[in-house]
């Protein structure tokens, strides 16, 4: 039924795959390897080219630091087509950073655990995949241990992010309140993203000043987690990031049990999981809004905004059935208008909503994929099907863009797909949704 779409999606992944054993999110705009992109890309490859799916994960984990940290960008090549690049980030400042790869000193949502389980579920050769998982899983475990040891300053099972780029939802309106409290210097720099994409679809110059300011603070202290926790003006407990960690914990527990002889690790994961889910539910759920929200750890206050991240906990089996029902009600009331595609990345009823600008409103395929899976798990088959059909429609009408206008009226003669085109995770996750 969707043979041509699947054919095109496979072609995009194959063309974006690099000789170094990793896949570009998209050519020109993102010329390196990104952490959570690689995870989603591996899920797509698993359906038709398992060796590439395995290589994607192996290459990613090969750049892991000695303390378990996995950076959000790995700079496999020297190119000045991206800013800020390796020379700005200076990962070498951290004593335990990779000696083999240049990278950033920040991370992204920890998807690798659940990606390994997805690959296992997809693979027709379970034995072969389990052998592969056995060779890599301890690195993923070490990454989780890093988070609980270095990013959970209150020992409450909720880890913090110290930069908005770590959230994956780079310029979300949720961060506006934080930027209002930060007096960042004005930097002189030459951006590269706006030479590939319309500047109105990207974060502003002033936002980039804030982004660079936080990195400069981290660099001044050689990316020390302790110093960052003490000094970064941005310190947030993010429901999307923590939900990905919890989902990946769940996957690691299942996979270690399949492998056997890992009782200590399973026990530790179960302890982290119990504390994480309990704190997640007690601290990040907003009864009045009927969904999960972000918590500003630096200023010690909840950030009471609704975004697509608010519903990611459905994917990680975090809410009970009653709470899930409240969340779905909130989602459909705010985001489910028939003249909108599901699911906008930010509350369409908010004055901060911008349907064209990056994470301030457009629909993203990776969040839709999580929502589709999460709604299905909780028995909301009809709404899950709407998310799936809306995702297919957006790509059919516009092509495999990075993000899409949620307003149906915007999709006429002009394309309302924005950002990079031939975008790898849009292709990968569509393959997965269509194979379901």
Secondary structure as UniProt FT lines:
FT   HELIX           3..16
FT   STRAND          17..18
FT   TURN            19..21
FT   STRAND          22..23
FT   TURN            27..29
FT   STRAND          33..34
FT   HELIX           35..46
FT   TURN            47..48
FT   HELIX           50..62
FT   TURN            66..67
FT   STRAND          73..75
FT   HELIX           86..89
FT   HELIX           91..93
FT   TURN            95..96
FT   STRAND          102..103
FT   HELIX           112..122
FT   HELIX           126..150
FT   TURN            153..154
FT   HELIX           164..167
FT   TURN            170..171
FT   HELIX           173..175
FT   HELIX           176..179
FT   TURN            180..181
FT   HELIX           193..195
FT   HELIX           199..201
FT   HELIX           205..220
FT   TURN            221..223
FT   HELIX           225..231
FT   STRAND          236..237
FT   HELIX           239..259
FT   HELIX           263..283
FT   STRAND          285..286
FT   TURN            287..290
FT   STRAND          291..292
FT   STRAND          294..296
FT   TURN            297..300
FT   STRAND          301..303
FT   HELIX           308..314
FT   TURN            315..317
FT   HELIX           321..335
FT   TURN            338..339
FT   TURN            348..349
FT   TURN            351..352
FT   TURN            355..356
FT   TURN            358..359
FT   HELIX           365..377
FT   TURN            378..379
FT   HELIX           381..398
FT   STRAND          403..404
FT   HELIX           408..410
FT   STRAND          417..418
FT   HELIX           424..434
//
